[in-house]
Amino acid sequence: MDPKLRNLEIFRIFALTQNVTETARLVRISQPAVSQILRDLESLLGLTLYKRVGRTLQLTAEARAILPDITKLIAQMGALRNQVEGLRDAKAGHLSIASVPTMINNLIPDAISDFRKSRPSVRLRIMSMTASDVANQVRTENAEVGLTFLPVNGNGLDIQPLLKTEMVCLLPRGHHLQKHAVITPELLRNETVMAQGPETPPGFALRDTFDQFGISDLIVVEVNQSGVALPMVKRGMGVALAHPFVLDINDPDVVAIPFEPHVELILALVFPKFATRSQLTVAFVGEFKTRIQAHSTMLAEHSLRGEML
């Protein structure tokens, strides 16, 4: 019996999703190919790994019994690959980073620029995606590190909260509300207000707060990420409730003003729970923390919250 490591990895992902279609999407192969790999693995092991219950698939007791050992084996092989790569050349290799779009628009490019000054041979893969997809890419080890806002599904993840901040109100420079030190819902009653929808962590936090204060009807234009609202604010089409990372604090066209009631947001690093972190991952995280610390200080200088955790 000598199952291929790749087939074991696909089985582990299937065990997390218990859905052939979703497994195929995550590993980027066809659905029939995933089904064939699972059948081949069952034949090789002499075990039934899943069964259909109604319209869903469920792992068998035998599959659940061997899953921890398979997970450990995959983690050990990943650690071996990282160790060999680090021994061969500590300044070469591959690093995959998954992030929500805002970090890629601002902070990640600066961190990568510093990271590559002493590591020009490193090959990078940068993925911009939703918070849930960031979690999936890291969980399935398609990315070594992810950057996202909380909450996310923590299954299979090592989550490290990094910075605590709050929603701000973005105004076109010269807007009549710019004279206020704090923007409240009452000040926005007659404004076109843009904000993320509740399917995103910032949008979820915003709607949850709004529901508590009975102001859920305040948002007029719903966007899927804060960066979508920014150019509309610049064009004077309205104001936006967003996290402060979306804005270059020195932007001549937009100003950020604290919003009350406070809508707290937490930015986090996420890592695969069972994988050993490579030296490249550790180095990149160090550079990013330096950048986020500098940005936090800049936010504080403009009366905006940025508290390192």
Secondary structure, DSSP 8 states (H G I E B T S, - for coil): ----HHHHHHHHHHHHH--HHHHHHHHTS-HHHHHHHHHHHHHHHTS--EEEETTEEEE-HHHHHHHHHHHHHHHHHHHHHHHHHHHH-TT-SEEEEEE-HHHHHTHHHHHHHHHHHS-TT-EEEEEE--HHHHHHHHHTTSSSEEEEES----TTEEEEEEEEEE-EEEEETT-GGGG-SSB-GGGGTTS-EEEE-TTSHHHHHHHHHHHHHT-TT---EEESSHHHHHHHHHTTS-EEEE-GGGS-TT-SSEEEEEBSS--EEEEEEEEETTS---HHHHHHHHHHHHHHHHHHHHHHHTT--EEE-
